[in-house]
Structure formats: structure tokens, C-alpha cells
Amino acid sequence: MARRALARVNLGAIERNVALLKRGLRGGAQLWAVVKAGAYGHGAVPVARAALRGGAGGLAVATAEEAAELRGGGVQAPILVMGAISGEELPVALHAGAELVAWDERFLDQLARSATAPVRIHVKLDTGMGRLGTRELSEALAVAGRALAAGPQLELAGAMTHFATADDDPEYLAVQLDRFTPFVAELRERSPRIVAHAANSAATLREPGSHLDLVRCGIAIYGCDPMHEDPDRHGLEPALELSSYVAAVKLARAGDSAGYGRRFIAPADTWIATLPIGYGDGIRRALSDNCEVLIAGRRYPLVGAVSMDNITVALGARPSVEVGAPAALIGRQGEERQTAEQLARRIGTISYEVLCGISARVPRRYDRDGEPLQ
Ligand SMILES: *Cc1c(COP(=O)(O)O)cnc(C)c1O
């Protein structure tokens, strides 16, 4: 039965993407799956489980609440909270038993006071991203020293950094890696078991020298190309399909309009299909007159404005599709496919934002290569 709007997530694709990425890693590095922002709109708990089945060694999220959500879903794997943590969020992160990122000594002091069980700390050096972390090697080393000296509540677990340009500027990535290397070497001397990590999906795919002990892959495990082209070229399988269905088909006579603002006026008699999905579901309004929809294995242009709950699609001079026909915004029909990358390019953004933008109103349905989950 057709659903108004549905995001179908194939967990088999997630498992295979993780396994594929892992096979490409240098020297036994681990892969941790990044499942922040509700697993980039796919749903954190089911994706986390699939990634672990595919061989992920742990999970990474941005916030304390996200770690708590995974624990609430019964996930027991290690979880790294990569983002900043406020005093209010700290108890949530600690209760979830998450590993945390630190870059200043004040935060460590706060941690040492609040922790009741040992907390694993990853010290972040800002090698050029310019967001979180310290730019000063000396400060990063001081933080690490403090963690080592703090006693049993704190455990120095890792050294990390984050690349600003892994998707489009390998030279700057190399600069960042060069800045990170002495920090890792110095920490290893003090604590040989620390885990060094830097790579996101783009670095994982294009720069084996960045794999170190662990990679943090997000977008690629969902089957998107971190370099914004076609995931096929890496053998990645898009895991999410976003679909709707044809709720109405009617004739617009030449001069009739469709949608708000009369943005579309039929130049000649044109059959129009209305699909009950809109920007309230995450179909961005910038896609007005600027998108295609797959129906019955063919591409049709979205015409007129995207409304909150509906879009209109021009079928041409004949009513070539039936009411009830399934429609895909992201996904595959017959020989045709449309990727999140393609939608993103049309509106000057990246697949990440398209996927995260699929709203809570859209139900997620999970399967494994078409088979229901156990
Ligand atoms: C989101 C994030 C990642 C994952 O990035 P992708 O490009 O999705 O692979 C890795 N590391 C950090 C610090 C992040 O914030």
C-alpha cells in the first residue's frame, strides 16, 4: 500500500557499506560509525545495530542526548560524543557511559569532579578545522597530561583531529595530517595504547595515510559519495529511499495554473499529478520547478511551488500514470535512479543536508534487502 510519504531504509545496504569501507582500511584500523543527527535522518538505533553487524567497532554521535538514545535502544557498543558538552549535558553523557572529547583543562576538572566511573577521554587538536579543539600543541599535551594524572576517573583514550577539506582539497588535508602527527607521536610516548583518529568518510576513501588507528565514517555508510558525485563509483549503496504516491491526476488546460503563486501555468493542455509530500516532509521549497520525480520508471518534472504538504508533477499531454502509482524522490525505479547528491546539487547543498532534512513527519521503515527484520 502506498504511503503519503515514506523513508524506507535498507539496513542490508548499511551493513555492506560498512564492510566495504572496512576492507579498504590500512593496517587493521577500526571503523566507528557516525550516527549523529538520527543517523543522518535514517534513524539512530536501527542504523547503529546494522553498522555494528557490518563490522563497526564503535559509534560516534555529536551530543550527549544522542548517546543516551542509543543506550535507551539497548546499544552496548562504545560511543564517542564528538561535540562540546555543557554542564547540563554532562550527567547525561556520563550516565550513557560515553567517551568524551576534551581540549581544555577546565572541562577535565569538571569531569574529574562529576565522574563516578572511569571516563575515556579523547584529546582534540585543532589542526585547521577551526571549530572545536585547541590549536596549541602545548595545550593539547597539557590536557592529555592532566587526564593521565587525574587518577582513576579519567582515562586517556585517544588523540583526534578533524579535516576541513577532505572532500575537495587533499593538499590542506596533508597539512592538517602533518600538524597532527607530532601530537600523536608525543602522546604515544606517554601512553602507548592511545587510539589516534582523524579521518571522516572522504579522507577514508581518498587518503589511506589518514586512517591511523580508527576512522569515523558517516555519510559513506549511508551510501552517499562524500565527494558529492556518484556513490556507485565507490561501490557504495544508498540505504534510503524517499517515496510518495500519486494521489490525484487531472488536466490543466493551457493557461491553468498549479500551486501557490501560480508559479506553473500550463503552456498547453498538461496532465498534472499531485503527490502528498512537501516541505513539511523535507522536500525543500528551493526544489520548486527544480526537481524530477520517478513515477512508473520514468522521470517527470516537478512543476510549480513545493507546498508544505504537496507537490505537483507534469505528466505531459497524456495521463500517463494512474492514481495510486508509487513515486520516488530519492531511490530507484526500473532503470532510473535519483540520488540525494543529485537533489542536493540542484539546490546548492550537500547530500548530508538533504538527508538530515527529512522531517520527523516521515515514517521510517526498516528492512534488510526487502526482508523484514528479525
Ligand atoms: C560528522 C563528523 C564525522 C563524519 O563525517 P562524514 O563526512 O559524514 O564521514 C567525523 N568526525 C567528526 C568530528 C564529525 O563531526
PDBQT file of the ligand as one rigid body, heavy atoms in Angstrom, charges set to zero:
ROOT
HETATM    1  C1  LIG A 401      30.208  14.296  11.350  1.00  0.00    +0.000 C 
HETATM    2  C2  LIG A 401      31.622  14.004  11.696  1.00  0.00    +0.000 A 
HETATM    3  C3  LIG A 401      32.307  12.946  11.071  1.00  0.00    +0.000 A 
HETATM    4  C4  LIG A 401      31.707  12.143   9.934  1.00  0.00    +0.000 C 
HETATM    5  O1  LIG A 401      31.804  12.871   8.725  1.00  0.00    +0.000 OA
HETATM    6  P1  LIG A 401      31.352  12.231   7.328  1.00  0.00    +0.000 P 
HETATM    7  O2  LIG A 401      31.799  13.225   6.328  1.00  0.00    +0.000 OA
HETATM    8  O3  LIG A 401      29.863  12.117   7.386  1.00  0.00    +0.000 OA
HETATM    9  O4  LIG A 401      32.011  10.912   7.211  1.00  0.00    +0.000 OA
HETATM   10  C5  LIG A 401      33.573  12.637  11.531  1.00  0.00    +0.000 A 
HETATM   11  N1  LIG A 401      34.157  13.352  12.513  1.00  0.00    +0.000 NA
HETATM   12  C6  LIG A 401      33.550  14.401  13.103  1.00  0.00    +0.000 A 
HETATM   13  C7  LIG A 401      34.245  15.155  14.179  1.00  0.00    +0.000 C 
HETATM   14  C8  LIG A 401      32.273  14.766  12.703  1.00  0.00    +0.000 A 
HETATM   15  O5  LIG A 401      31.672  15.825  13.283  1.00  0.00    +0.000 OA
ENDROOT
TORSDOF 0
